[in-house]
Amino acid sequence: MKKIAILLTGLTLVFHTIAQTNVKIDRSQFIQNAIKPLKGSDKSKINKNLRYGDFYFEQKTKGGYLEALKYYEQAYPYNPNNMGINYKIGICYLKTLFKGRALGYLQKVIDSVPDFTPDLLYFYAQALQYNYMFDKAIEYYQQFKQTKLYEKNDYYKFFTDKHIIECRNGKKLVQDSLPIGLVNMSNINSPYDDYGPVITADGEKIYFTSRRPNEYQLKDIDGQYYEDIYYSELTNGHWQAAQSAGYPLNTPTHDAVVGLSYDGQTIIIYRDEDLYWSHLEGKTWSKPQKYPKPINSGEVESSAALSIDGNTIYFVRGKTADPLTSNGDIYYSVRDSNGNWSEPVKLPDNVNTPYDEDGLFLHPDGRTLYFSSKGHNSMGGYDVFKTVRQDDGTWSDPVNLGYPLNTPDDDIYFVLSGNAKIGYISAVREDTKGFTDIYQVHFFTAAPYLSGEEKLIADLAQPQKETSFEPPAKITLVKGQVLDENGNPVEAEIEIIDNETGKVVYRVKTNSATGQYMVSLPPGRNYAMVIRKEGYLFRSENFNLVEEDEYHEVQKTVVLTDLSEEGKTELRNIFFDYNKATLKPESYPELNRLVEFLKKYPDIKIEISGHTDTLGTLEYNMQLSERRAKAVYNYLVKRGISPDRLTIKGYGPLKPIASNRTAEGRARNRRVEIKIISTK
């Protein structure tokens, strides 16, 4: 059973559990009281519409209610004052998409026959809640609590009290509304359900689940096509038409995307109530593999998110079809150096609630977790929340992302770009193209596309509030390609190292077909990025983000040179005290990599060269550069490298690689390089 099938089964159980009155529409009376004379063909058509409407209504599924609505709405104009059809159309809206539209129909019933059905007060209060009429909704929920149906039915007891709390939450959340804009992604949405977006950290590729017609043309019991995975790419600022991810991600059964690594190389799929993973090998996805125990446990494991290094997975476990017992909670499991996953640990009770959690997304900062919950201070259904992992491993109390991102309806599957300016969410709004659609979320301004003078005029006309949306940590996103000297893509290993501790933070590989890579660097550390490939000189880059507080996106093409004579590379993670030749401890990891390289290739001899900027005299700079090269030489010799394999040279400012007119250029020119002078 797949994700949507489970949800529909749950809905069916709910509808059979509650004591919804079996309202019959007397077709003869309906026709007799028509507001205009009817011909025989009209009577036959109305009879057919009512009969078909009742047939689908009694199925008590989302698909059934949607079908029933089509037939009831065709009959409705002939007798708009019939309480039975008003009641049933209202119920159809409440159980499907535009729930707020139920209000007008149920209002007619409650104004005319307040006791038309035992559950009318409850459903009318729901319609008020979906229309943000929270005080009036509470009033009618309270009235419903005085009825026998409330007293006798556990479902109504549970949810009526919960809805009253949601209405109180909603009043405050709407009052403190966020200045954001939501835009329907009309060029990727379809007339069918589209939901569950996941994105790469740079926001340039999106995967999502859709129930549009597919190559298999198979439908589930609810009349909708099986789930398939689709994707789109951002090209020249525009999202391209969605394409099927194809086999092996899609199969004849349900396939839903529920997670994506920040670099887009690993995808997590929900299939058969379990989690699967697939890796992008060149341009082709590998055959999805089921996560082993203890992640998949025999219970339902759904939404998932991966840490930056891919060694921690967060996932939801425990959702059931029964709304009174369902309690999907967030867990995590850690993979050790042998590839084994630890026993899952449930996140603490300040994050998990007695209600369902779902829709996980871990931001590329590695510590901000977004999720949807029916608990906390939700204003109805699922609301989107965020929690942040602290330095001591605890999680902050979740914060509701607020209105209008959250509504009294389900708001789920929220994801956020690396720069924290644009998010995506599955929702139903008045401009929905089909069923559920994917919306782009723009934060901090109600007019997201305005700039310059136009934005200033808009802000003056409608002053913006302080937003309660606190963006996550400002990461540095480094992406590009690794190529050989002929411009061919290279599948290389990239290590991210904390220079202070010397520990490898994580490892990734470039794509074998394109050489592309993407690494996310949270602030607060001095990082080395090391690129290796068998048969090539390693390359290193430095990113000192100790005091970084801005988002940066760095494009960097790395060219690896083979192990031939004259091949050279810059040691970007060698550090000296100012104006001295004393190696700082942060240099040791880089120097140890050089030791490892020289021991792996014992026939290679190298020149170690020091370089400076143009500040100071030429004589002083020549001496300083040679002393710094000598410091590296001494370190290597102490670590067992034969002096016969090493020569040193100080070039001072004579070989600049950047302009000495800027501070950035001078910093680039102050460097240590190695060059292969012999391979025999």
N, C-alpha and C positions, 0 to 999 in steps of 0.2 A: 504494500500500500504506500502510495506516495504522499507528498506533503499536502497538496490540495485535497486529495481524496480523504486524508485524515481530517482536515478541517471541515469538509462537507459532512463527513460522518458525525463529527462533533455537533455540527449545527442540526443535523437530523435528530440526534439524540436529544438536544435541547428542545426542539420543537415538539417532540413526542413526550418529553418529560413534563413540560408545562401544560397547565390545564386550559389550553386555548380552546375557546368555544367553537363548536362546529357550526358556523353560520351557514345557513342555506339561503340561496337566492331563489325565490319563487319566480321562475321564468315567466309563467303566465301573468302573474301580477306585475312583473317588471315591464312586460310588453303592454299590458292593459293600461298602465299608468304612464306610458310614454308621453313626452311633452309635445309630440307632433304625430299626425296620422301615419300609420305604417302600412306599407304594402306587404304582400306575402313574402317577397324575396327579402325584405328588411327583417320580417319576423324570423325567417329561417336563419338569416345571418346573425341576428342577436342571440337566438337560441344556441347556435353553434359556438359563438364567442363565449357565452356564459358557461356552456357545457365544457368546452375545452379549458376555460379559465379555472373552473372548479377542479377539473382533473389534475392540472398541474399544481394548483394551490395545495391540494391534499398530499402531494409528494413531500412537502415540507423540507425542501432543499433550496439552496440558493438558485440553482438552475431552474427548478420548478417554479419558484416565485417570479423569476424573470420572465419565463414563458407565460405564466398566468397573467402578469401585468400587461403583456401585449394584447391579450384577448379582452381583459376587463376594460382597458382604455378604449378599445374600439366600440364596446357596448355602452360605455359611460355616458356619452353625449345624449343618448336617447332617454335616459332617466337619471340625471345627476343628483336627484334628491332621494334616491333609494339608499337606505342606510346600510344594507348588506354589501352593496358594491363599494360604497365609500369606505366601509370598514376593511374590506378585503384589499382594496387598492392601498390603503394606509399600511396594512400589514406587509404587503409586498414590498413597499418602499423601505420599511423598517428592516426587512430581512435581506435587502440587496444593496443597492448603491446609494442613491440620493436620499438618504434617510430623512433629511429635513423636509422633503416634499410630502411626507406622510401627514404633516400637521394640518393642512387645509382639509384633507379628507376626514381625518379623525375629529377635527373641530366640528364639522357638520354633524357627525354622529353624537358627540357629547352634548352639543347644543340642543339637539332634537330629542335624543333618548339616552340620558346619562347612564342608565343601567342596561344598555343594549346588550353588553356581554360582561361577565365577571372580570375579565382582564382589560376592559376598555380604559379604566383609569391608569393602569400601568403603562399601556402602550401610548396613551395620550401624553403622559408625563415624559416618556422617552422622546416623543416627537418634539416636545417643548425643549428638552435638553439638547437635542441635535440642532435646534434653532437658537441656542444661546439664551433662552428665556429661563434662566436658572432658578430664579425665585418662584416663578409660577410652576416650574417642574417640581421643585421641592414640595410646594403646596399640594400638588396632585399625588405625588408619591406618598405624602403623609396621609392623604385621604384613602389611598389604596391600602395602607397599613391597617385600616380599620375594617377591612373586608374579611370575609370568611376564607376567600381564596388565598390571601396572604398568610393567614394563620395555618392553613392546612398544607401549604406547598413549600418545601424547602428551597426550591429554585427561586421562587419569588421572594422569600424571606432574605436569602443571601444577596440577591442582586438589587432589590429595592433599597436596602440599607446602604449598599455600596454606591448606588447611583446618587443617593442624597449627598454622600461625601464628595463624589465627583462633581456635583453641581456647585458645592461650596468651593471646591478647588478651582472650578472653571471661572467663577466670579472674579477671583483674585488674579488668575492668569490672564484673563481678557483685559482686566483693568491695567495690568502691567505689560501690555502687548509689546512685541519686538518690532523694530523697524526693519523688516525684511521683505523681499519680493520673491514670489513663486512663479515660475515660468514653465508651462507645459512643454515637454520635449516632443513636440508634435511630429517631428521628422523621424523619430524612432518608435513612437507609440503606435499602436494599432487599434482597430475597433474591438479588440479582445483584451483580456487581462495581461498587463505588462507590469512587472514588479520585481523587487529584490535586486536593485542595482548594486554593483560593486565596481570600483574604479582603481586605476593605477594611481600612484602617489602624485604624478604630474598632471593628473586629470585629463589625459589625452586618449584614454581607452576605457570603455565601459562595457561590462557584461551584465546581462539581466535575464530573467525568466519570462517567457511569454507563452500564452495559450492560443496563439494564432494558428491558422492552418499550416501544417508542416508536411514534409515529404512522406510521412507515414500515413497521414490522413486518418488517424485513429482518435476516437472520442471516449471520454470517461463516462461514468454513469450519470454525471450531471449535465451531459450534453455538450461539454466543452472539449476542445482538443487537449491531448496530453501536453504536459509541460515540456518545453524545449529551451535550450540556452541560445541566446543571441548576443551579438556584440556590435559596437559601432566605434569608429575612430574620429577624433577631432582633427580636421584638416582645414588649414587656413581659417581657423576660427569658427568652423561650421561642423556640426555632427553629421556624418554621412548616414545614408539609409542603413537600417539594421540588417545584418546578415546572420544566417544560422551558423552556429559554431560547428555544426556537422558532426559526423561520426569521428572519433568514438565518444565524444562528450554527450551527443544525443543518440538515443535509442528509441525503439518503438514504445517504450513505457515512459513514466514520468522522469524527467531529469531537470533538477533545479539548481542553479548556482547559488551558493550560500556564503562563499568566501573567496578572497583573492589576495595573493601576496602583493605587497606594495609595488613590486617591480613587474607584476603581471606574468610571472613565469610559473607560478603554481596556482591552480584553481581548486576549490573545494566544492563538491557536488553532493546534494542530498538525493539519495536514491534508495528505495526499499527500506525506508525508516533508518538508514545508516548514512554515515559520512564517507565519502570517497575523495581521493586526491588524484590530480593529473598534473604532469609537468610539461611545459612547452619545450619540445626538443626540436630546435631549429624553427621551422614553421608549422610543425605538426604536434598535436597534443598526444601524449602517451595514453595508453589504455588505462582508464581510471582504476585505481587500486583501493580496496576498502581499508580504512584505518583499522588497525588491529585492536584487540582487547588490550587495555581496559577502556579505550575511548568508545568504541562501539560495544554496548553492553547487553543488548537484547531489549532495552528500553528504546524510546524514540530519541535519537540524537539529531538535532536539527542545526540551526544557524551556527556558524563558526567563524573564527578570526585567527590569523597567524601573527605571532610576534615578528619583529624586524628580522631576527636571525632564523626564523622558521622553526625554532626549537621549543616554542611554547604554543599550544593551541588552546583557545578559549571556545567553549561550545555550550549549547543548551541541551539539557537532558531532563526528561520527566513530563513532557506534554502528553496529555491523554485526550480521548474523545469526550470524556465527561467533564463539563465545565465546573462542576462542584468539587472534583478531586484533582483536576489538572493543576500541576505546579511545576512548570518548566523553569528550572534554575540554571544559573551560569556556573560552569566548572572550568578548570584548566588542568592541563597535563603537560609535563616537561619531558623532552627527549634527552637521554644521556648520550655520552660519546660513542656508545655502542649501537645507537639507534633505537633503544628501547624506551617506551613511553611509561611515565610514572602513573601510579594510581591517581585518578582525577581528584582534585580538591575543589570543594564548593566555595565560591566567593562568600564572604561573610554576610550576616543577616542585615547589615546596613545597606547592602546592594541587592541581594535577593529578597523577595517578598513572599507572602503566602499565595500570591497570584502568579500568573505566567510572566516570564521574561523571554524575550526573543530578539531577533534582528541585530546581531552583534557586529560591531565595527571597531577595530583598533586603529587609531590614527598612526601615521608613520612616525610620530614622536615617540612611539613605543610605550606610552603610559596612559594615554587618554582613551578610555573605552566608552563608546556610545552604544546604547541598547534601548530597546523598547520594553515597556512594562505596563501591566494593568494595575500595578500597585503604586506605592509612593503617593504623590499628589497628582495622579492622573485626572484629567477632566473628562474621561470617558474612553473606553476601549484601551488600546495601546497608546501611550504617549512616549516621546523620545526623551531619554535622559542621558546624562554623562557622569562618569566617575573617573577619578584620577588616582593612579597608583603612586603612593608617596615613597620617599627614599627608604623608609623603614619597612616597606612591603605592605602597609595597610592601604585601604581604598577610601577615598573621600566619600562623604554622603552624597548620593546622586542628586543632581540638579535637573529640574524639568526645563527643557529648552524653550518652553513657552509658546504662547499664541502669537501669530497664526500658523506657526509650523505644526503645533499640536492643536487638535480639535476634539470635540466630543466623540468623533468616530475613531477608527483605528488609524494610527499614524506609525508606520513601521518601516524598517530597512533604510535607515538614514546612514549616509556615508558622507565624508568630507574630504576635499582635496588637500594636498600637502600644504598649500599656502593658506588654508582655512578661510578662503573667501567664498568658495562655491561648494554647496552640498547638493545631494540628490536624495529623494525620498519617494516611496510609493504612497499614493494617496488618491482619494476621489474628491474632485473639486467640480464646480459648476461647468468648467471648460474641459472636463474629462473627455477624451476622444472616444473611448469605448467603455470598458469597465474600470478596473484600477489602472492608473497611468503613472509614469515616472515624471517627477517634477524636478526642475533645477531650482535650488534655493540660493538666493543672493542675500548675504548678511550686511548689516550696518546701514542700509539705505532703502527707503521705500521706492526709489527710482533708480534701479540698479544700472541702467544703461546710460544714464546722464553723466556728463563730465563738464569740467570747466564752468563757463558762465551759466549754462543751462542747469547744472546741478546746484549752483549757488542760488539761482532764482527759485528752484524747487525747494531747497532747504529753508529759504526765507518764508516761502508761502506755507510750508508745513514743517515747522521746526522738529528736528529729530529728538527722540527720547534717548536717555542713556540706555544702552542695551545690556541686558543681563547675560547675553551670550559671551562667555569668556572663551576666546580662542585657545587652542592647545599651544604647546611650546613651539617656538619658531625654528623649524628645522632648516638644514641646508640639504638640498636635493642635488646630487651630482649624477649626471647621466651623459651618455655619449656612446662611442664605439671604441673597440680595441682592434687595431689593424696591424698587419705586417708592413714591411717597408714597400711592398708592391701595392698596398691599398686593399688587400684581401682581408675579410673578416677573420678574426681569430677567436676560438673558444678558449678563454683564459680564466684562471681563478683569481678572484679579487678578495683580499683580506682587508678588513677594517680593524685597526689596532689602536688601543688607547695608549698613547705615548707615555703617559705618566706611570701606568702599571705594567706596560708591556704585554697586556693580555689581548688576545684576539677577540674582538667584540662579535664579529660574525664573518662568515664567508659566503660568497655567491659566485656563480659562474656567468660569463657572458653568453649570450645566445649563440649557438653554434652556427646558425645560418647568417646572422646579421652582425655578430660581434657586439651587439648593443648591450648596455648594462644600465642599471639605475641603483644608486645607493642612497639611503637616508641617514643623515647625521644629526642626531639631536644635539642641542647646545650644551655647553658646560664642560667640554673636553677638547684636548688637543689630539687630533686623529692623524694617523698615517693610513693612507690607502695604497696598498701594494698589489701590483698586477704581475702575475707569474704565468709562464707557459714553458713547458719542457722544450729545451733547445733554444731558448731566448734569454737575453738579459732581462732581469726583473726591472720594473719601473716603480717608483714611489712618488706619491703626492702628499702634500701636507695641508690640513685644514685645522687651523687653530680657532676653535669656537668657544674658548673659555668665557669670553665676555660678549658673545654674540646674542643679540636679542631681536634680530630681523630674519624674515624668511628670505632665503637665497636659492636660486636655481642656477646651477653651474653646468655649462656644456663643456665637456672635455673629451677630445679625441686623443687616444693614447696609441702611439706607434711603437711596437716592440721591434728591437733589432736582434738579429740572430747572433750566434756566438762566433762571429768572424772577427778578424783583426780590424781595428779601428771602430768597432762597435762601442758605444759609450752610453752612460746613463747618469742622470743627476741624482744625488742622494738628498732628497728634499727634507728628510727628517733627521738631519745632523744639525745640532744647535750648539752655539758657543756663547759664553758670556760676552757682553759688549766690549769690543775692542781688544778681546783676548783670544788665546788659542786653547782655552780650557773647555773640554767637552762637558756639556750638561748631561745629567743622568737620562734625560728624555731621549738622548741620542743612542743609548745602548741597544734598544730593540732594532733600530736600523742597522747598526754596526754588526749586531749578531746575525742579521739576515745576510749581510755581506760575507761574514765568516762561513755561514752555512753554504752559501753559493760557491765560495772558493774551495771548500772541502768537497763539494759535490763534483766540481770540475777541476781536478788537481793539476791539469796541464795548462790551465789558463794563467797568464801573467797580466797584471794590470798596472796602469799608471793612476796614481791618486793625485788629483789636481785641486788646488785651492784657488778661489776667485773672490775679488772684492768689488765694491763700487768705486767711484772716482773721488769720494770725499777723502781728504788727507793727501799727503805727498805720495808720489809714485814709489819712492824708495821704501817708505813705511808699509804701503799696501803690498808691495812685492814680498817683503819679509813676513807680514802677517799671514798672507795667503799660504806661504810655504810652511810656516809654523802650524797652521791649521791642518794642512795636508799631512804633516809629520805626526800630529796628534792622532789622526786616523790610522796612520801607519803603525804607530806604537800599540794601539789597541789591538790591531789585527795580529801583530807579532806575539803579543801576550796571550792571544787566544789560539796559538799554534800554527799560524800561517807563516811559511818560510819567508824570510826577508828577500830571498832570491827571486821571489815571484812579485815583489812590490817595488815600484819606483815612485818617487814623489816629485811634484813640480808646483811651484807657485807662480801663477800668471797675473796676480794682482788684478788691475782693472782692464787688462789688455784684451780680454775676450768676452765682452758684454753680450748678454742674450736679451736685454731689454734696455729701454732708455734710462739714462742716469738723471734725467730731468725731473723724475717723479719719485716719491717715496716708495711706491709699489715697484717701480722699475729697479731702483737701487736694491730693494730687498731681494728681487729675483737674481740680481747679479752677484749677491753675496751667497756663495754656494760651494759645495764640494762635489766633484764629479769623479767617476772612474771610467777608464778607457782600456779596452782589451788591446794589449800590444803583442801578445803571442798566444797561440793555442796549442803549441807543441812543447 
